[in-house]
């Protein structure tokens, strides 16, 4: 009976150089696994693999040396611990994310919650080529959002609240982009310089800022045989509903315009970034 390697790869089982051996990529959303999941992965690696796992560059776990005859048993065993296979090939991959504001002091958004929502919305969707989301919580950009087909960076839009300010000057010193200036006791924020890092808010001893937590989105990143930084073409996005509509529009554009085997960046170059920008701005402006 012929082996359907294409279907196996779609389900996360990648052929190794060793005959009839597969490395199984797991579905790890936002880089998080529970202790129960980790224990089950270790158990499966010991029983069906060679006792080790590989941590991928995109926060996943791969179990190598799975034998062809054991594939069904491996999937069943992993399911007992709430672990699912990932995907390979031309489809939406697992969403990556840093720790975000739930854990990191610098975080501006809940990256893991957003990763789960995007994963539920798009995971394994069939497309002309692979499509990667990456979420980073702040301007420190630990997750390197611009490397992804669609990168999301958390940010905080600020407005000074004079009534609670004690004119200590801490915000001006904390601002790395030199967007904050103080003159005669009045604080000004240069919106052209502000990068929404939120350092002023986090440094303020009296919480003298009104804030909106939101998103900065980049499109067309690529980091492989060709390297290209994703471009941010729209301003700060203030609500998640609009963010999701923009993500929908980007994926629909890719699905409708890409040639088979063509990454998003090259689709934008071929079709014209102006056409894509027009579509995204239309959604952004509502």
C-alpha atoms as an extended CHARMM CRD file, in Angstrom:
* protein
*
       286  EXT
         1         1  UNK       CA              0.0000000000        0.0000000000        0.0000000000  PROA      1               0.0000000000
         2         2  UNK       CA              1.4100000000        3.3900000000       -1.0500000000  PROA      2               0.0000000000
         3         3  UNK       CA              2.1910000000        5.8790000000        1.7120000000  PROA      3               0.0000000000
         4         4  UNK       CA              0.4800000000        9.2660000000        1.3090000000  PROA      4               0.0000000000
         5         5  UNK       CA              3.3890000000       11.4420000000        2.3910000000  PROA      5               0.0000000000
         6         6  UNK       CA              1.5360000000       14.6220000000        1.4250000000  PROA      6               0.0000000000
         7         7  UNK       CA             -1.2890000000       13.9380000000        3.8770000000  PROA      7               0.0000000000
         8         8  UNK       CA              1.1940000000       12.9620000000        6.5910000000  PROA      8               0.0000000000
         9         9  UNK       CA              3.1230000000       16.2000000000        6.1140000000  PROA      9               0.0000000000
        10        10  UNK       CA             -0.0980000000       18.2070000000        6.2010000000  PROA      10              0.0000000000
        11        11  UNK       CA             -0.7570000000       16.6160000000        9.5900000000  PROA      11              0.0000000000
        12        12  UNK       CA              2.6600000000       17.5020000000       10.9820000000  PROA      12              0.0000000000
        13        13  UNK       CA              4.5620000000       14.2820000000       10.1940000000  PROA      13              0.0000000000
        14        14  UNK       CA              7.6900000000       15.2690000000        8.2580000000  PROA      14              0.0000000000
        15        15  UNK       CA              9.8520000000       12.6570000000        6.5560000000  PROA      15              0.0000000000
        16        16  UNK       CA             13.3370000000       12.2090000000        7.9700000000  PROA      16              0.0000000000
        17        17  UNK       CA             16.4270000000       11.1610000000        6.0320000000  PROA      17              0.0000000000
        18        18  UNK       CA             16.1120000000        7.7970000000        7.8130000000  PROA      18              0.0000000000
        19        19  UNK       CA             13.6460000000        5.6080000000        5.8980000000  PROA      19              0.0000000000
        20        20  UNK       CA             10.1810000000        5.2060000000        7.4530000000  PROA      20              0.0000000000
        21        21  UNK       CA             11.0300000000        7.6840000000       10.2230000000  PROA      21              0.0000000000
        22        22  UNK       CA              9.1280000000       10.9160000000       10.7980000000  PROA      22              0.0000000000
        23        23  UNK       CA              9.6120000000       14.0080000000       12.9140000000  PROA      23              0.0000000000
        24        24  UNK       CA              6.2380000000       15.0610000000       14.3020000000  PROA      24              0.0000000000
        25        25  UNK       CA              5.6530000000       18.7980000000       14.6770000000  PROA      25              0.0000000000
        26        26  UNK       CA              3.2170000000       19.6530000000       17.4710000000  PROA      26              0.0000000000
        27        27  UNK       CA              0.6440000000       22.4170000000       17.7250000000  PROA      27              0.0000000000
        28        28  UNK       CA              2.0280000000       24.8520000000       20.3090000000  PROA      28              0.0000000000
        29        29  UNK       CA              0.0530000000       28.1200000000       20.4490000000  PROA      29              0.0000000000
        30        30  UNK       CA              1.8670000000       31.2320000000       21.5870000000  PROA      30              0.0000000000
        31        31  UNK       CA              4.7990000000       29.1840000000       22.8910000000  PROA      31              0.0000000000
        32        32  UNK       CA              2.7930000000       27.8270000000       25.8530000000  PROA      32              0.0000000000
        33        33  UNK       CA              2.5050000000       24.2180000000       27.0040000000  PROA      33              0.0000000000
        34        34  UNK       CA              1.0800000000       22.9470000000       30.2770000000  PROA      34              0.0000000000
        35        35  UNK       CA              3.0370000000       20.6390000000       32.5560000000  PROA      35              0.0000000000
        36        36  UNK       CA              0.5470000000       17.8720000000       31.6910000000  PROA      36              0.0000000000
        37        37  UNK       CA              1.2050000000       18.3710000000       27.9820000000  PROA      37              0.0000000000
        38        38  UNK       CA              4.9720000000       18.3680000000       28.5270000000  PROA      38              0.0000000000
        39        39  UNK       CA              4.7610000000       15.1230000000       30.4970000000  PROA      39              0.0000000000
        40        40  UNK       CA              2.7670000000       13.4490000000       27.7200000000  PROA      40              0.0000000000
        41        41  UNK       CA              5.2110000000       14.6930000000       25.0570000000  PROA      41              0.0000000000
        42        42  UNK       CA              8.1070000000       13.2480000000       27.0630000000  PROA      42              0.0000000000
        43        43  UNK       CA              6.2710000000        9.9480000000       27.4560000000  PROA      43              0.0000000000
        44        44  UNK       CA              5.5920000000        9.6910000000       23.7150000000  PROA      44              0.0000000000
        45        45  UNK       CA              9.1870000000       10.6260000000       22.8480000000  PROA      45              0.0000000000
        46        46  UNK       CA             10.4510000000        7.8590000000       25.1250000000  PROA      46              0.0000000000
        47        47  UNK       CA              7.9890000000        5.2200000000       23.9260000000  PROA      47              0.0000000000
        48        48  UNK       CA              7.7750000000        5.9600000000       20.2050000000  PROA      48              0.0000000000
        49        49  UNK       CA             10.8210000000        8.1210000000       19.4260000000  PROA      49              0.0000000000
        50        50  UNK       CA             14.4310000000        7.9790000000       20.5270000000  PROA      50              0.0000000000
        51        51  UNK       CA             13.9240000000        9.8010000000       23.8190000000  PROA      51              0.0000000000
        52        52  UNK       CA             14.5630000000       13.3980000000       22.7620000000  PROA      52              0.0000000000
        53        53  UNK       CA             12.5670000000       16.2980000000       21.3100000000  PROA      53              0.0000000000
        54        54  UNK       CA             13.5610000000       19.3110000000       19.2570000000  PROA      54              0.0000000000
        55        55  UNK       CA             12.4860000000       22.8760000000       20.0580000000  PROA      55              0.0000000000
        56        56  UNK       CA             11.8850000000       24.6570000000       16.7550000000  PROA      56              0.0000000000
        57        57  UNK       CA             12.6670000000       28.2560000000       15.8880000000  PROA      57              0.0000000000
        58        58  UNK       CA              8.9250000000       29.0190000000       15.9470000000  PROA      58              0.0000000000
        59        59  UNK       CA              8.1680000000       27.8520000000       19.4810000000  PROA      59              0.0000000000
        60        60  UNK       CA              6.9910000000       24.4080000000       18.5070000000  PROA      60              0.0000000000
        61        61  UNK       CA              8.1510000000       20.9720000000       19.6670000000  PROA      61              0.0000000000
        62        62  UNK       CA              9.0840000000       18.1820000000       17.2840000000  PROA      62              0.0000000000
        63        63  UNK       CA              9.3160000000       14.5070000000       18.2440000000  PROA      63              0.0000000000
        64        64  UNK       CA             11.7240000000       12.7760000000       15.8380000000  PROA      64              0.0000000000
        65        65  UNK       CA             12.1470000000        9.1020000000       14.9630000000  PROA      65              0.0000000000
        66        66  UNK       CA              8.4400000000        8.2550000000       14.9200000000  PROA      66              0.0000000000
        67        67  UNK       CA              7.9910000000        5.0490000000       12.9200000000  PROA      67              0.0000000000
        68        68  UNK       CA              5.4420000000        4.8450000000       10.1130000000  PROA      68              0.0000000000
        69        69  UNK       CA              3.5860000000        1.9570000000       11.7710000000  PROA      69              0.0000000000
        70        70  UNK       CA              3.2480000000        3.9190000000       15.0460000000  PROA      70              0.0000000000
        71        71  UNK       CA              1.6780000000        7.1020000000       13.6730000000  PROA      71              0.0000000000
        72        72  UNK       CA             -1.9050000000        6.3340000000       14.7200000000  PROA      72              0.0000000000
        73        73  UNK       CA             -0.7760000000        5.1650000000       18.1560000000  PROA      73              0.0000000000
        74        74  UNK       CA              1.2730000000        8.3490000000       18.6030000000  PROA      74              0.0000000000
        75        75  UNK       CA             -1.6850000000       10.5870000000       17.7750000000  PROA      75              0.0000000000
        76        76  UNK       CA             -3.9050000000        8.6710000000       20.1800000000  PROA      76              0.0000000000
        77        77  UNK       CA             -1.3410000000        8.8320000000       22.9880000000  PROA      77              0.0000000000
        78        78  UNK       CA             -0.7640000000       12.5710000000       22.5430000000  PROA      78              0.0000000000
        79        79  UNK       CA             -4.5070000000       13.2490000000       22.5700000000  PROA      79              0.0000000000
        80        80  UNK       CA             -4.6710000000       11.7630000000       26.0770000000  PROA      80              0.0000000000
        81        81  UNK       CA             -2.5330000000       14.6870000000       27.2440000000  PROA      81              0.0000000000
        82        82  UNK       CA             -4.3230000000       17.3400000000       25.2100000000  PROA      82              0.0000000000
        83        83  UNK       CA             -1.5390000000       17.5530000000       22.6230000000  PROA      83              0.0000000000
        84        84  UNK       CA             -2.3200000000       17.9410000000       18.9180000000  PROA      84              0.0000000000
        85        85  UNK       CA             -0.1400000000       17.5950000000       15.8180000000  PROA      85              0.0000000000
        86        86  UNK       CA              0.7970000000       20.7900000000       14.0490000000  PROA      86              0.0000000000
        87        87  UNK       CA              0.8020000000       21.4660000000       10.3190000000  PROA      87              0.0000000000
        88        88  UNK       CA              3.3070000000       21.9010000000        7.5060000000  PROA      88              0.0000000000
        89        89  UNK       CA              2.9640000000       22.9860000000        3.8990000000  PROA      89              0.0000000000
        90        90  UNK       CA              0.7970000000       25.6980000000        2.2930000000  PROA      90              0.0000000000
        91        91  UNK       CA             -1.4570000000       26.7500000000        5.1240000000  PROA      91              0.0000000000
        92        92  UNK       CA             -1.6240000000       29.0090000000        8.1930000000  PROA      92              0.0000000000
        93        93  UNK       CA              0.9420000000       27.8470000000       10.7180000000  PROA      93              0.0000000000
        94        94  UNK       CA              0.7670000000       27.9200000000       14.5100000000  PROA      94              0.0000000000
        95        95  UNK       CA              0.7820000000       31.4730000000       15.9040000000  PROA      95              0.0000000000
        96        96  UNK       CA              3.8860000000       32.4820000000       17.8580000000  PROA      96              0.0000000000
        97        97  UNK       CA              3.9560000000       35.0010000000       20.7190000000  PROA      97              0.0000000000
        98        98  UNK       CA              6.1260000000       36.3750000000       23.5040000000  PROA      98              0.0000000000
        99        99  UNK       CA              4.9860000000       36.3780000000       27.1520000000  PROA      99              0.0000000000
       100       100  UNK       CA              3.1370000000       39.7010000000       26.8550000000  PROA      100             0.0000000000
       101       101  UNK       CA              1.6140000000       41.8420000000       29.5720000000  PROA      101             0.0000000000
       102       102  UNK       CA              0.3100000000       38.8610000000       31.5640000000  PROA      102             0.0000000000
       103       103  UNK       CA              3.8890000000       38.1840000000       32.7070000000  PROA      103             0.0000000000
       104       104  UNK       CA              6.3520000000       40.6840000000       31.2170000000  PROA      104             0.0000000000
       105       105  UNK       CA              6.6040000000       44.1660000000       32.8290000000  PROA      105             0.0000000000
       106       106  UNK       CA              7.1810000000       45.6990000000       29.3890000000  PROA      106             0.0000000000
       107       107  UNK       CA              4.1640000000       44.0540000000       27.7660000000  PROA      107             0.0000000000
       108       108  UNK       CA              1.3970000000       46.2290000000       26.3690000000  PROA      108             0.0000000000
       109       109  UNK       CA             -1.0840000000       43.5460000000       25.2460000000  PROA      109             0.0000000000
       110       110  UNK       CA             -2.1650000000       40.0380000000       26.2370000000  PROA      110             0.0000000000
       111       111  UNK       CA             -0.1910000000       38.2210000000       23.5520000000  PROA      111             0.0000000000
       112       112  UNK       CA             -1.1970000000       34.6740000000       24.4840000000  PROA      112             0.0000000000
       113       113  UNK       CA             -4.9320000000       35.4310000000       24.4840000000  PROA      113             0.0000000000
       114       114  UNK       CA             -4.5560000000       37.0290000000       21.0670000000  PROA      114             0.0000000000
       115       115  UNK       CA             -2.4790000000       34.0930000000       19.7970000000  PROA      115             0.0000000000
       116       116  UNK       CA             -5.2010000000       31.6540000000       20.8680000000  PROA      116             0.0000000000
       117       117  UNK       CA             -7.8770000000       33.7310000000       19.1500000000  PROA      117             0.0000000000
       118       118  UNK       CA             -5.9140000000       33.9630000000       15.9000000000  PROA      118             0.0000000000
       119       119  UNK       CA             -5.1000000000       30.2540000000       16.0660000000  PROA      119             0.0000000000
       120       120  UNK       CA             -8.7550000000       29.3330000000       16.4850000000  PROA      120             0.0000000000
       121       121  UNK       CA             -9.6810000000       31.6340000000       13.6170000000  PROA      121             0.0000000000
       122       122  UNK       CA             -7.0520000000       30.6280000000       11.0560000000  PROA      122             0.0000000000
       123       123  UNK       CA             -5.0160000000       27.5490000000       12.0440000000  PROA      123             0.0000000000
       124       124  UNK       CA             -4.3890000000       25.1440000000        9.1320000000  PROA      124             0.0000000000
       125       125  UNK       CA             -6.3700000000       27.2340000000        6.6490000000  PROA      125             0.0000000000
       126       126  UNK       CA             -5.3600000000       26.1830000000        3.1360000000  PROA      126             0.0000000000
       127       127  UNK       CA             -3.5030000000       28.9090000000        1.2010000000  PROA      127             0.0000000000
       128       128  UNK       CA             -1.1960000000       29.1290000000       -1.8420000000  PROA      128             0.0000000000
       129       129  UNK       CA              1.8210000000       28.9230000000        0.4910000000  PROA      129             0.0000000000
       130       130  UNK       CA              2.6390000000       28.9750000000        4.1980000000  PROA      130             0.0000000000
       131       131  UNK       CA              1.4370000000       31.9860000000        6.1970000000  PROA      131             0.0000000000
       132       132  UNK       CA              2.9090000000       32.9390000000        9.5630000000  PROA      132             0.0000000000
       133       133  UNK       CA              1.5910000000       35.1610000000       12.3390000000  PROA      133             0.0000000000
       134       134  UNK       CA              3.8740000000       36.4870000000       15.0740000000  PROA      134             0.0000000000
       135       135  UNK       CA              2.8500000000       38.5660000000       18.0850000000  PROA      135             0.0000000000
       136       136  UNK       CA              5.1860000000       40.6190000000       20.2450000000  PROA      136             0.0000000000
       137       137  UNK       CA              4.0270000000       42.5030000000       23.3230000000  PROA      137             0.0000000000
       138       138  UNK       CA              5.9400000000       45.7640000000       22.9990000000  PROA      138             0.0000000000
       139       139  UNK       CA              8.6090000000       47.7220000000       21.1580000000  PROA      139             0.0000000000
       140       140  UNK       CA             11.3320000000       45.4800000000       22.6150000000  PROA      140             0.0000000000
       141       141  UNK       CA             10.1150000000       43.1630000000       19.8460000000  PROA      141             0.0000000000
       142       142  UNK       CA             11.4320000000       39.9360000000       21.4020000000  PROA      142             0.0000000000
       143       143  UNK       CA              9.3250000000       37.9070000000       18.9680000000  PROA      143             0.0000000000
       144       144  UNK       CA             10.6110000000       39.8850000000       15.9370000000  PROA      144             0.0000000000
       145       145  UNK       CA              7.1500000000       40.5910000000       14.5490000000  PROA      145             0.0000000000
       146       146  UNK       CA              8.3890000000       41.9710000000       11.2250000000  PROA      146             0.0000000000
       147       147  UNK       CA              9.8340000000       38.5720000000       10.2470000000  PROA      147             0.0000000000
       148       148  UNK       CA              6.3090000000       37.2250000000        9.8140000000  PROA      148             0.0000000000
       149       149  UNK       CA              3.8590000000       37.3930000000        6.9390000000  PROA      149             0.0000000000
       150       150  UNK       CA              1.6750000000       39.2980000000        9.3680000000  PROA      150             0.0000000000
       151       151  UNK       CA              3.3050000000       40.6650000000       12.5050000000  PROA      151             0.0000000000
       152       152  UNK       CA              1.4860000000       42.2370000000       15.4380000000  PROA      152             0.0000000000
       153       153  UNK       CA              3.2090000000       44.4500000000       17.9800000000  PROA      153             0.0000000000
       154       154  UNK       CA              1.5440000000       45.6750000000       21.1540000000  PROA      154             0.0000000000
       155       155  UNK       CA              1.5460000000       49.3580000000       21.9680000000  PROA      155             0.0000000000
       156       156  UNK       CA              0.0080000000       52.0190000000       24.1910000000  PROA      156             0.0000000000
       157       157  UNK       CA             -1.3570000000       55.3330000000       22.9210000000  PROA      157             0.0000000000
       158       158  UNK       CA             -0.9960000000       57.9870000000       25.6270000000  PROA      158             0.0000000000
       159       159  UNK       CA             -2.5340000000       61.3240000000       26.5710000000  PROA      159             0.0000000000
       160       160  UNK       CA             -1.1990000000       63.4050000000       29.4530000000  PROA      160             0.0000000000
       161       161  UNK       CA             -3.6320000000       64.0480000000       32.3270000000  PROA      161             0.0000000000
       162       162  UNK       CA             -2.5260000000       67.2910000000       33.9600000000  PROA      162             0.0000000000
       163       163  UNK       CA             -4.6660000000       66.9390000000       37.0880000000  PROA      163             0.0000000000
       164       164  UNK       CA             -2.6590000000       63.9540000000       38.3650000000  PROA      164             0.0000000000
       165       165  UNK       CA              0.7890000000       65.1040000000       37.2320000000  PROA      165             0.0000000000
       166       166  UNK       CA              3.4270000000       66.2010000000       39.7580000000  PROA      166             0.0000000000
       167       167  UNK       CA              5.9210000000       67.3640000000       37.1190000000  PROA      167             0.0000000000
       168       168  UNK       CA              8.6160000000       64.9630000000       38.2720000000  PROA      168             0.0000000000
       169       169  UNK       CA             10.0550000000       64.6100000000       34.7670000000  PROA      169             0.0000000000
       170       170  UNK       CA             10.3360000000       60.8250000000       34.9420000000  PROA      170             0.0000000000
       171       171  UNK       CA              8.2960000000       60.3170000000       31.7620000000  PROA      171             0.0000000000
       172       172  UNK       CA             10.5880000000       62.5760000000       29.7430000000  PROA      172             0.0000000000
       173       173  UNK       CA             13.6290000000       60.6380000000       30.9160000000  PROA      173             0.0000000000
       174       174  UNK       CA             11.9340000000       57.2780000000       30.2440000000  PROA      174             0.0000000000
       175       175  UNK       CA             11.0150000000       58.1340000000       26.6390000000  PROA      175             0.0000000000
       176       176  UNK       CA             13.6760000000       56.6330000000       24.3710000000  PROA      176             0.0000000000
       177       177  UNK       CA             12.2150000000       58.1820000000       21.2080000000  PROA      177             0.0000000000
       178       178  UNK       CA             12.4180000000       61.7280000000       22.6610000000  PROA      178             0.0000000000
       179       179  UNK       CA              8.7340000000       62.2430000000       22.0140000000  PROA      179             0.0000000000
       180       180  UNK       CA              8.0240000000       63.8430000000       25.4100000000  PROA      180             0.0000000000
       181       181  UNK       CA              9.0100000000       67.3700000000       26.3280000000  PROA      181             0.0000000000
       182       182  UNK       CA              8.2220000000       69.5210000000       29.3520000000  PROA      182             0.0000000000
       183       183  UNK       CA              7.9630000000       73.3120000000       29.2080000000  PROA      183             0.0000000000
       184       184  UNK       CA              6.6440000000       75.5080000000       31.9960000000  PROA      184             0.0000000000
       185       185  UNK       CA              5.0950000000       72.4970000000       33.7150000000  PROA      185             0.0000000000
       186       186  UNK       CA              3.2140000000       71.3750000000       30.6110000000  PROA      186             0.0000000000
       187       187  UNK       CA              3.9480000000       67.9720000000       29.0650000000  PROA      187             0.0000000000
       188       188  UNK       CA              3.7500000000       67.5950000000       25.3060000000  PROA      188             0.0000000000
       189       189  UNK       CA              3.8460000000       64.3650000000       23.2910000000  PROA      189             0.0000000000
       190       190  UNK       CA              5.1390000000       64.5640000000       19.7240000000  PROA      190             0.0000000000
       191       191  UNK       CA              2.8940000000       62.0770000000       17.9260000000  PROA      191             0.0000000000
       192       192  UNK       CA              5.3300000000       61.8550000000       15.0110000000  PROA      192             0.0000000000
       193       193  UNK       CA              8.0520000000       60.5700000000       17.3220000000  PROA      193             0.0000000000
       194       194  UNK       CA              5.9370000000       58.4420000000       19.6890000000  PROA      194             0.0000000000
       195       195  UNK       CA              6.3010000000       54.7250000000       18.9640000000  PROA      195             0.0000000000
       196       196  UNK       CA              3.6510000000       53.6240000000       21.5050000000  PROA      196             0.0000000000
       197       197  UNK       CA              6.1900000000       51.8620000000       23.7280000000  PROA      197             0.0000000000
       198       198  UNK       CA              4.3390000000       52.8460000000       26.9330000000  PROA      198             0.0000000000
       199       199  UNK       CA              7.5010000000       53.5230000000       28.9350000000  PROA      199             0.0000000000
       200       200  UNK       CA              6.1380000000       56.8870000000       30.0790000000  PROA      200             0.0000000000
       201       201  UNK       CA              3.0260000000       55.2340000000       31.5080000000  PROA      201             0.0000000000
       202       202  UNK       CA              4.9450000000       52.4710000000       33.2370000000  PROA      202             0.0000000000
       203       203  UNK       CA              7.4310000000       54.9440000000       34.7410000000  PROA      203             0.0000000000
       204       204  UNK       CA              4.8740000000       57.4900000000       35.9740000000  PROA      204             0.0000000000
       205       205  UNK       CA              4.5550000000       57.4450000000       39.8020000000  PROA      205             0.0000000000
       206       206  UNK       CA              1.0640000000       59.0010000000       39.8040000000  PROA      206             0.0000000000
       207       207  UNK       CA             -0.5520000000       57.2990000000       36.7980000000  PROA      207             0.0000000000
       208       208  UNK       CA             -1.0510000000       60.6710000000       35.1170000000  PROA      208             0.0000000000
       209       209  UNK       CA             -1.8180000000       59.2850000000       31.6610000000  PROA      209             0.0000000000
       210       210  UNK       CA             -4.9420000000       58.2100000000       29.8360000000  PROA      210             0.0000000000
       211       211  UNK       CA             -4.1140000000       55.1320000000       27.7730000000  PROA      211             0.0000000000
       212       212  UNK       CA             -5.3940000000       52.9870000000       24.9390000000  PROA      212             0.0000000000
       213       213  UNK       CA             -3.7700000000       49.5850000000       24.4820000000  PROA      213             0.0000000000
       214       214  UNK       CA             -3.6410000000       48.5390000000       20.8460000000  PROA      214             0.0000000000
       215       215  UNK       CA             -1.7530000000       47.0580000000       17.9340000000  PROA      215             0.0000000000
       216       216  UNK       CA              0.8330000000       47.9330000000       15.2870000000  PROA      216             0.0000000000
       217       217  UNK       CA              0.6460000000       45.5890000000       12.2920000000  PROA      217             0.0000000000
       218       218  UNK       CA              3.2650000000       44.7930000000        9.6470000000  PROA      218             0.0000000000
       219       219  UNK       CA              2.7810000000       42.8800000000        6.4130000000  PROA      219             0.0000000000
       220       220  UNK       CA              4.9780000000       40.8110000000        4.1220000000  PROA      220             0.0000000000
       221       221  UNK       CA              7.8430000000       39.8130000000        6.3850000000  PROA      221             0.0000000000
       222       222  UNK       CA             10.0840000000       36.9780000000        5.2640000000  PROA      222             0.0000000000
       223       223  UNK       CA             13.1130000000       35.3410000000        6.8530000000  PROA      223             0.0000000000
       224       224  UNK       CA             14.3910000000       32.3970000000        4.8600000000  PROA      224             0.0000000000
       225       225  UNK       CA             16.1490000000       32.0620000000        1.5160000000  PROA      225             0.0000000000
       226       226  UNK       CA             15.0930000000       35.6650000000        0.9930000000  PROA      226             0.0000000000
       227       227  UNK       CA             14.9450000000       38.1870000000        3.8130000000  PROA      227             0.0000000000
       228       228  UNK       CA             12.5050000000       41.0810000000        3.9660000000  PROA      228             0.0000000000
       229       229  UNK       CA             11.2000000000       43.1950000000        6.8240000000  PROA      229             0.0000000000
       230       230  UNK       CA              7.4330000000       43.4800000000        7.0500000000  PROA      230             0.0000000000
       231       231  UNK       CA              6.0340000000       46.9590000000        6.4720000000  PROA      231             0.0000000000
       232       232  UNK       CA              3.5720000000       48.8290000000        8.6870000000  PROA      232             0.0000000000
       233       233  UNK       CA              1.2080000000       50.6710000000        6.3610000000  PROA      233             0.0000000000
       234       234  UNK       CA             -1.5780000000       51.6380000000        8.7420000000  PROA      234             0.0000000000
       235       235  UNK       CA             -1.5890000000       53.6390000000       11.9750000000  PROA      235             0.0000000000
       236       236  UNK       CA             -2.1070000000       52.3540000000       15.4950000000  PROA      236             0.0000000000
       237       237  UNK       CA             -5.1480000000       50.0490000000       15.7300000000  PROA      237             0.0000000000
       238       238  UNK       CA             -7.2010000000       50.7450000000       18.8360000000  PROA      238             0.0000000000
       239       239  UNK       CA             -9.5870000000       47.7980000000       18.9760000000  PROA      239             0.0000000000
       240       240  UNK       CA             -9.3240000000       44.0620000000       18.4320000000  PROA      240             0.0000000000
       241       241  UNK       CA            -12.3890000000       43.8080000000       16.2210000000  PROA      241             0.0000000000
       242       242  UNK       CA            -10.7330000000       46.0850000000       13.6730000000  PROA      242             0.0000000000
       243       243  UNK       CA             -7.4940000000       44.1170000000       14.0210000000  PROA      243             0.0000000000
       244       244  UNK       CA             -9.3180000000       40.8990000000       13.1430000000  PROA      244             0.0000000000
       245       245  UNK       CA            -10.9570000000       42.4840000000       10.1090000000  PROA      245             0.0000000000
       246       246  UNK       CA             -7.5350000000       43.6150000000        8.9100000000  PROA      246             0.0000000000
       247       247  UNK       CA             -6.1300000000       40.1070000000        9.4040000000  PROA      247             0.0000000000
       248       248  UNK       CA             -9.0980000000       38.7030000000        7.4710000000  PROA      248             0.0000000000
       249       249  UNK       CA             -8.4640000000       41.1570000000        4.6350000000  PROA      249             0.0000000000
       250       250  UNK       CA             -4.7500000000       40.3240000000        4.4440000000  PROA      250             0.0000000000
       251       251  UNK       CA             -5.3470000000       36.5790000000        4.2520000000  PROA      251             0.0000000000
       252       252  UNK       CA             -8.1550000000       36.9950000000        1.7110000000  PROA      252             0.0000000000
       253       253  UNK       CA             -5.8720000000       39.1360000000       -0.4470000000  PROA      253             0.0000000000
       254       254  UNK       CA             -3.1940000000       36.4580000000       -0.3020000000  PROA      254             0.0000000000
       255       255  UNK       CA             -5.6700000000       33.6640000000       -1.0700000000  PROA      255             0.0000000000
       256       256  UNK       CA             -7.1290000000       35.5340000000       -4.0440000000  PROA      256             0.0000000000
       257       257  UNK       CA             -3.9190000000       36.9090000000       -5.5770000000  PROA      257             0.0000000000
       258       258  UNK       CA             -1.0200000000       34.5520000000       -4.7970000000  PROA      258             0.0000000000
       259       259  UNK       CA              0.3400000000       31.9920000000       -7.2040000000  PROA      259             0.0000000000
       260       260  UNK       CA              0.8630000000       28.4600000000       -5.8510000000  PROA      260             0.0000000000
       261       261  UNK       CA              4.1310000000       28.2920000000       -3.9300000000  PROA      261             0.0000000000
       262       262  UNK       CA              4.4330000000       32.0830000000       -3.6530000000  PROA      262             0.0000000000
       263       263  UNK       CA              5.0050000000       33.7260000000       -0.2710000000  PROA      263             0.0000000000
       264       264  UNK       CA              2.9750000000       36.7830000000        0.7360000000  PROA      264             0.0000000000
       265       265  UNK       CA              5.8820000000       39.1980000000        0.2450000000  PROA      265             0.0000000000
       266       266  UNK       CA              6.3540000000       38.1550000000       -3.3720000000  PROA      266             0.0000000000
       267       267  UNK       CA              2.6080000000       38.3510000000       -4.0260000000  PROA      267             0.0000000000
       268       268  UNK       CA              2.6410000000       41.9480000000       -2.7980000000  PROA      268             0.0000000000
       269       269  UNK       CA              5.6390000000       42.7440000000       -5.0010000000  PROA      269             0.0000000000
       270       270  UNK       CA              4.0770000000       41.1620000000       -8.0900000000  PROA      270             0.0000000000
       271       271  UNK       CA              0.5050000000       42.4000000000       -7.7200000000  PROA      271             0.0000000000
       272       272  UNK       CA              1.5290000000       45.7960000000       -6.3840000000  PROA      272             0.0000000000
       273       273  UNK       CA              1.7100000000       46.9800000000       -2.8160000000  PROA      273             0.0000000000
       274       274  UNK       CA             -0.4550000000       49.9620000000       -3.7160000000  PROA      274             0.0000000000
       275       275  UNK       CA             -3.3610000000       47.6250000000       -4.4610000000  PROA      275             0.0000000000
       276       276  UNK       CA             -2.8840000000       45.8310000000       -1.1380000000  PROA      276             0.0000000000
       277       277  UNK       CA             -2.4570000000       49.0810000000        0.7860000000  PROA      277             0.0000000000
       278       278  UNK       CA             -5.6800000000       50.3850000000       -0.6870000000  PROA      278             0.0000000000
       279       279  UNK       CA             -7.5520000000       47.2740000000        0.4900000000  PROA      279             0.0000000000
       280       280  UNK       CA             -6.1370000000       47.4350000000        4.0160000000  PROA      280             0.0000000000
       281       281  UNK       CA             -6.7380000000       51.1850000000        4.3710000000  PROA      281             0.0000000000
       282       282  UNK       CA            -10.3260000000       50.6550000000        3.2440000000  PROA      282             0.0000000000
       283       283  UNK       CA            -10.8510000000       48.1850000000        6.0900000000  PROA      283             0.0000000000
       284       284  UNK       CA             -8.9550000000       50.3630000000        8.5650000000  PROA      284             0.0000000000
       285       285  UNK       CA            -11.0600000000       53.4140000000        7.7590000000  PROA      285             0.0000000000
       286       286  UNK       CA            -14.2300000000       51.3690000000        8.1190000000  PROA      286             0.0000000000
